[in-house]
Amino acid sequence: MPGSDTGSSTIHADHDQDLDFATKTQDPVAAELVDEKTMGATTDISRKMSSDVDPEKAVAGLPPTLPPSGPPGFNPNDFPDGGLEAWLVVVGGALILFCSFGLINCSGVFVQYYVNGPLSSYTSSDITWITSLQTFLITGSNLAMGRLFDSYGTTWILPVGTLVYALGLMLLSLSTEYYQILLTQGVVCGVGAAAVFNCASNSTLTWFFKKRAAALGIVVAGSSVGGIVLPILMAHLIPRIGFPWTVRILGFIVLLFCGSACFIVKSRLPPTPKPFEFAQLVRPFTELRFTLVVVASFFVFWGLYLPLSYLNIQAQEQGVDPALIPYILPIVNAFSIPGRIIPGIIADRAGRFNTMILVAAVSGVITLALWVPSASTAATLAYGGVFGFTSGGYISLAPAVTAQISDIREIGTRSGVLLFVSSLGALTGSPLGGAIVSAQHGEYLGLKLFCGITILTGAVFLLASRAVQVGFRPVKI
């Protein structure tokens, strides 16, 4: 349902069946279908303005949209959907995602190093709290970062976030105790990465409308490239120069990539500073379709990072050739590159909700069908590749689906709400998975079942959100 983030006017039927043309800014897309009489009353108008009506809404049976009449910059025709500035934002966003979620995508490398090295006296459940806290803050901090973005843009958030992120890595290189690693990698790196990630994703949303999912797919693919390069880099550098200098090199990469992005990543819309109101965080939950998407994302994120955290360790316990283990996560992330781009392109044509439901469902199904029974190296590698493709699609589509049911002027706040709740799943998922493994005396069956079932549960809630809007009819949405 593109067009949902505009401030355009929509036709509604009142109790007297008179037409009321009113500009909608809080809910630009009507969530309820109009009845037959209303549709009949608007038929003549729709025919006269067929060139201006959003065809996706027309197919879905939603009220047609009148010609844009909102503030300049917020209407569909105002989005460049291309051009040098827009694509430079995409390039800068990809550089940022390379450093932020690229490092999250190789969490398994950190966990494996800590388990076998300085934190060998701690359980895997204890250790994954470090990477889970980092993931939680990268996504959960967007509740605050989104507000800052809406109010101030990228002017100071992006450079400050870059410095904080790099500082966190430099401090991590000096850390040897559990609490030190938890604070530097989990907290400082998490907050810094959250600031730069927020600027990358929300800035891209302001430049693209029709090609939004595809553009976001390219941006998010940067994290997959990071997930290929960084684990291999770490696997080769740690034995040669040690963990401290390896982490310092990661810090210099952050300074280079995110520092370069500071010059090209920017919002198309002017910032609109306004006082904080708690109601702005609560208001999105008055919309059932948004609430269902939030609940869906919590369940998906609850299971989504388990393979990234445990696939290396599980392969090691399974007896996979040690020479292959450093390449498992790069394989996962290599397949997630097309997985983050191709579903975005399809989503812009077939519907973002439709595509997101599909990739979430497939992620859950292949986890239960392939990872649960896997007992060989080939099966483990095959699962990693397929899961990388499908899970990558979900991550790239989540911001596009959020924007589709949001006012673009509130995109930072609404994305922050979604990501905060999702991050609660990411925070608790991996430690809970580790506790399940410990309870099963080192067996990974329970963890695998938990992963597949939670992701499938998320797909069900996404389907429910779609049903609230258009039912179960086979339409683009």
Secondary structure, DSSP 8 states (H G I E B T S, - for coil): -TTTTS--EEEEE-TT--EEEEE-SS--S--S---HHHHHHHHHHHHHTTTTS-HHHHHHT---B-S--SSTTSSGGG---SSHHHHHHHHHHHHHHHHTHHHHTTHHHHHHHHHHTTTTTS-HHHHHHHHHHHHHHHHHTHHHHHHHHHHHTTTTHHHHHHHHHHHHHHHHTT--SHHHHIIIIIIIHHHHHHHHHHHHHHHHHHH-STTHHHHHHHHHHHHHHHHHHHHHHHHHHHHHH-HHHHHHHHHHHHHHHHHHHTTT---SS--------HHHHHGGGGSHHHHHHHHHHHHHHHHHTHHHHHHHHHHHHHT--TTTGGGHHHHHHHHHHHHHHHHHHHHHHH-HHHHHHHHHHHHHHHIIIIITT--SHHHHHHHHHHHHHHHHHHHHHHHHHHHHTS-GGGHHHHHHHHHHHHHHHHHHHHHHHHHHHHHTTT--HHHHHHHHHHHHHHHHHHHHHHHHHHTT-----
